[in-house]
C-alpha cells in the first residue's frame, strides 16, 4: 500500500496513524521530545530552523526526535525522521504560545505514559513561557523517569514590545523554569553566566551549546536574474549598500543606525530588510524624517533564502544592532556571508564575532565615526575581516558542530 503523504510549508511529509495508544511500542533509542518551536518543516524563526537542522543533520541512530507543531488541525506525520504532531491552538491572543507549550508538553507526557517501554525520555522546552505551570509537569516527568531540559533563550522580559505586567510574567516564568529544569542549555555564554549568577540559590545545572549557521555560498551567481532583478527594483548596485536585517523593534537599534547613517559621509545606500510595524515606522519617520534621505531604503522582506544570502554577500557592510538575546541567527548569517560587519557593542555580539567584526557604542556620533572609518578601509583589510568571520562560523557555529554537541548531550 502506498504511503500517505501531504505537504506542509511546501515540503512533503509522511502521514502517520493518528492513534497514539500503542501498548506494543518499544524502542532502545533515546526519545527526545521538543516543545516550544512552531514546528517543522520550518517557515518561521530561529527555534524552528534549529529543530529543522537538528533533525536534518542527525548522525546518531540511537536518537528519536518527537516535535510539536502549532497548527489548526490534529495530524501526525514524519519529517527528517522525526515524529511530528500538531497541537490545535485557539486564537487567544498573547496567551496562544503559553497554551501551545502546555498542551504540547501534556501530549508528550501522555505519549510516554502509554508506552512504558520508553525509558528516560528527555523533554526539551524551548524558551521560558510556562514557568508558573512547570512544577506540575515536572512531577509527572519525574514519575516517568524523564528529564526536563530548557533553553532559556534571551532576555525576553527586556523586550520593549511587552507591557509592564507581561514583562513581570516573563521574569517570574524564567525564574520558575530555571528552578525546575534538570538542565539549562544556553546558546550564549553570556546567557549562561546570567543564569548562574541571577539564580544562584537554585544551583542551576547549565551547559553551553550555541545556535548554528550554514556557511556555504549562495547558489545564485552574481548575474543571476533573481538577484539582478532585486537590485534593479531597488536601484542598488553590488557593494553599493550597507545592509540591515531584523525585526522592526526598538531593541534592534533601528533609530540609532538610521540616525547615525544619515549623519555619515557615505554615498552608499542603507538597505533595511524587515516587516514594518506601521505605527513604529510613523513614529520613527516623525522623529528622524529619514524619507528625505534617498540613501535610506526600506525594501520589505525577502523569503528566498538563497537570494537573501546573495544580498548579504554583495553588501559592502552589515549593521547588527540587536541588544537583547543570546546567539542571534541573523548575526551568524551575516558573519558567514558578509565581509565587513559593524556590530553594536554588547556582550552577546562580542562573544560570537570576537575580532572578526568592528564595534560601535550607542552614544551619539560613535556609529557615524565607524561608518566614515569603514569607507576608508582597504579591500585587503575588509577581506581579512571576512575570512576571520567565516572561520568563526565554521569552527564554532556550523550546524555539523552544533548537532554533534547536542547528540553527545542527549546520549549521556
C-alpha positions in Angstrom: 0.0 0.0 0.0 1.4 3.4 -1.0 2.4 5.8 1.8 0.0 8.5 2.6 1.7 11.9 2.2 0.8 15.6 2.4 2.6 18.9 2.1 3.4 21.2 5.0 5.0 24.6 4.3 5.8 23.3 0.8 7.6 20.2 1.9 6.3 16.6 1.6 5.7 14.7 4.8 4.7 11.2 5.5 1.4 10.9 7.4 1.3 8.6 10.5 -1.6 6.8 12.2 -3.4 9.2 14.4 -3.9 6.6 17.2 -1.4 7.4 19.9 -2.3 4.4 22.1 0.0 1.7 21.2 0.9 -0.6 24.1 3.3 -2.7 21.9 5.5 0.2 21.2 9.1 -0.5 22.2 12.5 1.1 21.4 16.0 1.2 22.8 16.6 4.7 21.3 16.8 7.8 23.4 13.5 9.6 22.9 13.7 13.4 22.7 10.5 15.5 22.8 10.9 19.0 21.6 8.4 21.6 22.7 8.3 25.3 22.0 9.1 25.7 18.4 6.2 26.3 16.0 7.1 23.1 14.2 8.9 21.6 11.2 9.2 21.9 8.2 10.4 25.3 9.3 8.9 28.5 7.9 9.4 30.8 10.9 12.3 31.9 13.0 15.3 30.7 15.0 13.9 27.9 17.1 12.1 26.4 14.1 15.3 26.5 12.0 17.2 25.0 14.9 14.8 22.0 15.1 14.9 21.6 11.3 18.7 21.5 11.3 18.9 19.2 14.3 16.7 16.6 12.7 18.0 17.1 9.1 21.7 16.7 10.2 21.1 13.8 12.6 24.0 11.3 12.7 23.4 9.0 15.6 20.9 6.2 15.0 20.3 6.0 18.8 18.1 9.1 19.0 14.5 9.5 18.0 13.0 13.0 17.9 9.4 14.0 18.5 8.5 17.5 17.5 5.4 19.5 18.4 3.8 21.8 15.8 1.4 24.7 16.3 -1.5 24.2 13.8 -5.2 24.3 13.2 -5.6 20.6 12.7 -4.6 17.4 14.5 -2.4 15.2 12.4 0.7 13.1 13.0 3.5 12.9 10.4 7.1 12.1 9.9 9.7 14.6 8.7 13.5 14.3 8.7 13.0 11.0 10.6 11.2 12.9 13.4 7.7 12.1 14.6 5.7 15.3 14.4 2.3 16.0 15.9 0.0 19.0 15.6 -1.4 20.9 18.6 -4.6 22.7 17.7 -4.4 26.1 19.4 -7.4 28.5 19.7 -6.9 32.1 18.7 -6.5 33.6 22.2 -4.0 36.4 21.5 -0.8 36.7 23.5 -1.6 33.6 25.6 -1.6 31.4 22.5 2.1 30.4 22.8 1.6 29.6 26.5 -1.4 27.4 25.7 0.5 25.7 22.9 3.5 24.8 25.1 1.3 23.5 27.9 -0.8 21.3 25.6 2.3 20.1 23.7 4.1 19.1 26.9 0.9 17.4 28.2 0.7 15.4 24.9 4.3 14.3 25.1 4.0 13.1 28.7 0.8 11.2 27.9 2.6 9.6 24.9 5.2 8.3 27.2 2.7 7.0 29.8 1.1 5.0 27.0 4.4 3.4 26.2 6.0 2.1 29.4 9.0 0.8 27.3 10.2 4.3 26.8 13.0 4.8 29.3 14.5 8.1 30.5 12.8 10.4 27.9 14.1 13.9 27.6 11.6 16.8 27.3 13.3 19.8 25.8 11.4 23.0 26.2 12.5 26.0 24.1 12.0 29.3 25.9 10.6 30.1 29.4 6.9 30.7 28.7 5.3 28.2 31.1 7.1 28.7 34.4 4.0 29.1 36.6 2.8 25.6 35.4 6.1 23.8 35.2 6.2 22.3 38.7 3.1 20.3 37.9 4.6 18.9 34.7 8.0 18.3 36.4 6.4 15.9 38.9 4.9 13.9 36.0 8.2 13.9 34.1 9.9 12.6 37.3 7.4 9.7 37.6 8.3 8.7 34.0 12.0 8.7 34.9 12.4 11.5 32.4 14.4 14.7 32.4 13.4 18.3 31.8 15.8 20.3 29.7 15.2 24.0 29.0 16.6 26.5 26.5 16.2 29.9 28.3 16.6 31.8 25.1 17.4 35.5 25.6 16.2 38.2 28.0 12.6 38.2 26.8 11.5 40.3 29.8 13.6 43.2 28.5 11.9 43.5 25.1 10.3 46.9 24.6 7.2 45.4 22.9 5.9 44.0 26.2 3.8 45.9 28.7 4.9 46.0 32.4 2.6 43.2 33.5 3.8 40.9 30.7 7.5 41.7 31.4 6.8 40.7 35.0 5.2 37.4 33.9 8.2 36.7 31.7 10.7 37.3 34.6 8.7 35.1 37.0 8.3 32.4 34.4 12.0 32.4 33.7 12.8 32.0 37.4 10.5 29.1 37.7 11.7 27.3 34.6 15.3 27.7 35.9 14.3 26.4 39.3 12.7 23.2 38.0 14.9 22.4 35.0 17.2 19.4 35.2 19.5 21.1 32.7 19.5 24.5 31.0 21.0 24.6 27.6 22.2 28.1 26.9 23.0 29.2 23.3 25.1 32.1 24.6 27.9 32.1 27.2 26.6 35.5 28.4 23.1 34.0 29.0 24.7 31.0 30.9 26.7 33.4 33.1 23.5 35.4 33.7 21.5 32.3 34.7 24.3 31.1 37.1 24.6 34.5 38.8 20.9 35.5 38.8 19.6 32.2 40.1 22.5 31.0 42.2 20.2 29.9 45.0 18.7 27.2 42.8 22.1 25.8 42.0 21.1 25.5 38.3 22.9 23.0 36.1 23.8 24.6 32.8 25.7 23.8 29.6 26.6 25.9 26.6 25.7 24.9 23.0 25.4 27.7 20.5 22.9 28.3 17.7 24.2 27.2 14.3 24.6 28.5 10.8 25.2 27.5 7.3 28.4 28.8 5.8 28.1 27.8 2.1 27.9 30.5 -0.5 24.6 31.2 -2.2 23.8 29.0 -5.2 22.9 32.2 -7.1 25.6 33.7 -9.4 26.3 37.4 -9.4 24.4 37.8 -12.7 21.5 35.6 -11.7 18.3 37.2 -12.8 16.7 36.7 -9.4 19.4 38.8 -7.8 19.8 41.4 -10.6 16.0 42.0 -10.7 16.1 42.6 -7.0 18.9 45.1 -7.4 17.2 46.9 -10.3 13.9 47.0 -8.5 15.5 48.8 -5.5 18.0 50.9 -7.6 21.0 49.3 -6.0 24.5 48.1 -7.1 26.7 45.3 -5.7 29.0 46.6 -2.9 27.0 49.8 -3.0 24.9 49.4 0.1 25.0 48.8 3.8 22.6 46.1 5.0 20.3 45.6 8.0 18.1 42.6 8.5 15.8 42.1 11.5 12.6 42.6 13.3 11.4 46.2 13.4 11.6 46.6 17.2 13.3 49.2 19.4 15.9 46.8 20.9 17.3 46.2 17.4 18.6 49.8 17.3 16.8 51.0 14.1 16.7 54.6 15.4 20.4 54.8 16.2 21.5 53.1 13.0 19.3 55.3 10.7 20.1 58.5 12.5 23.8 57.9 12.6 23.8 56.7 8.9 22.0 59.9 7.9 24.8 62.0 9.5 27.6 60.0 7.9 29.6 60.9 4.8 28.9 57.6 2.8 27.5 57.8 -0.6 26.3 54.2 -0.3 22.7 53.3 0.4 21.3 51.7 3.6 19.1 48.7 2.7 16.7 47.6 5.5 15.0 44.2 5.1 12.2 44.0 7.7 8.5 43.7 8.2 7.5 47.2 9.1 5.3 48.0 12.0 3.3 50.9 10.6 2.9 52.7 14.0 6.6 52.4 14.9 7.5 53.4 11.4 5.4 56.5 11.5 6.9 57.5 14.9 10.4 57.0 13.6 9.8 59.0 10.5 8.3 61.8 12.5 11.4 61.9 14.7 14.1 61.4 12.0 12.5 62.4 8.7 14.5 59.7 7.0 12.3 59.7 4.0 14.1 62.9 2.9 17.4 60.9 2.7 17.3 59.0 -0.6 20.0 56.6 0.7 17.6 55.1 3.3 15.7 52.2 1.6 13.1 50.0 3.4 12.8 47.2 0.8 10.3 44.8 2.6 11.0 41.2 3.3 13.0 38.5 1.4 11.8 35.0 1.8 14.0 33.4 -0.8 16.9 32.1 1.4 19.4 31.9 -1.5 18.5 35.4 -2.6 18.9 36.8 1.0 22.3 35.0 1.2 23.4 36.6 -2.1 22.2 40.1 -0.9 24.4 39.6 2.2 27.4 38.5 0.2 27.2 41.6 -2.1 26.7 44.1 0.7 29.5 46.5 1.4 28.8 46.1 5.2 26.2 44.7 7.6 24.8 46.5 10.6 23.8 44.4 13.6 22.0 46.4 16.3 20.4 43.6 18.4 20.8 44.4 22.1 18.6 41.7 23.6 19.0 37.9 23.3 21.6 35.2 23.0 23.3 34.0 19.9 21.4 35.8 17.2 20.8 33.8 14.0 20.9 36.9 11.7 24.4 37.7 13.1 25.6 34.2 12.3 24.2 34.5 8.8 25.9 37.9 8.4 29.3 36.6 9.6 29.1 33.7 7.2 28.3 35.8 4.2 29.3 39.5 4.6 33.0 40.5 4.9 32.5 43.7 6.9 30.3 43.6 9.9 29.6 46.6 12.2 28.1 45.4 15.5 26.6 47.2 18.4 29.0 46.6 21.3 27.2 44.3 23.7 28.5 41.0 25.2 26.3 38.7 23.1 27.8 40.1 19.9 31.4 40.2 21.0 31.1 36.6 22.2 30.1 35.5 18.7 32.3 37.6 16.4 35.3 38.3 18.7 37.9 40.2 16.5 36.2 39.4 13.2 34.0 42.5 13.3 34.1 46.2 14.2 32.0 47.6 17.1 30.1 50.7 17.8 28.7 52.2 21.0 25.3 53.8 21.3 26.5 57.3 22.2 25.8 59.9 19.6 28.5 60.1 16.9 30.1 56.7 17.6 28.5 54.9 14.7 29.0 57.9 12.4 32.7 57.7 13.1 32.8 54.0 12.4 30.9 54.3 9.1 33.3 57.0 8.0 36.2 54.8 9.0 34.7 51.8 7.1 34.6 53.9 3.9 38.4 54.2 4.1 39.3 50.6 4.8 41.3 48.8 2.1 39.9 45.8 0.2 42.6 43.7 2.0 41.5 44.8 5.4 37.9 44.1 4.6 38.8 40.6 3.1 40.8 39.8 6.2 37.9 40.5 8.5 35.6 38.4 6.2 38.0 35.4 6.4 38.1 35.7 10.2 34.3 35.9 10.4 33.9 32.8 8.2 36.4 30.9 10.3 34.5 31.8 13.4 31.3 30.2 11.9 33.0 27.1 10.5 34.9 26.3 13.7 32.3 27.3 16.3 28.8 27.7 14.8 28.4 25.2 11.9 25.3 23.1 12.1 27.5 20.0 12.0 29.4 21.1 15.1 26.2 22.1 16.9 24.3 18.9 16.1 27.2 16.8 17.2 27.3 18.7 20.5 23.5 18.1 21.0 23.8 14.4 20.2 26.6 13.9 22.7 24.5 15.6 25.3 21.3 13.6 24.6 23.1 10.3 24.7 24.8 10.8 28.0 
